[in-house]
Amino acid sequence: MVNKIIKLGTEYHVCEACDMTYKEEEIAKKCEDWCNKNHSCNIEIIKHAVKK
């Protein structure tokens, strides 16, 4: 399950598997699915990550 956090009035979504943070919930879910299935990160997904 993707975690939601709000920072400075903006909602972010965090992959529970690798702790990467995204603005879009859909991408965070894709990241978490990939991480859980492959036990690795996908560069095409994490390029959308934002700094916490």
N, C-alpha and C positions, 0 to 999 in steps of 0.2 A: 504494500500500500504506500503510495506517495504521500509524504508529509507536506503540509502547507505551512508557510511562515509568512508573516507580514513584517516588512522592514521599511521604515520611513513612508508608510502608506501604500507600499507596493506589495502585491501578493506574489510569492515565489513558491515553487514546488521542488521538493528535494527527493532524489532517489535514495531510498533507504539502504540499498545495497552498496553504493559507492560514495554517497554523500555529495554528489554533484547537484548543483542548483540551477533551475530553469525558470523562465518567465511563463512558459506554456506548460500546462499540465499534461497535454498529450505527449510532448517530447519527454517529460520526466517519466511517464509510464513506459514509453518505448525503451528508455534507458534502463529502467528497473527490470523490465522483461528480459532485455539483452543480458544484463549483468547476472541475473539469476539463472538464466539458461546456459550461458557460456563462461561464467566466472571470469569475465574480462570486460573491458570497456570498448566501445565502438567509436572510432574517431569521427565518423559521420554524425553520430548522435551528440557526443560531448563537445563538438565545435559550437553548439548552441548554448552551452553552459555559461552562466554569469558568475562573477565574483560575489562572495557573500558579504 
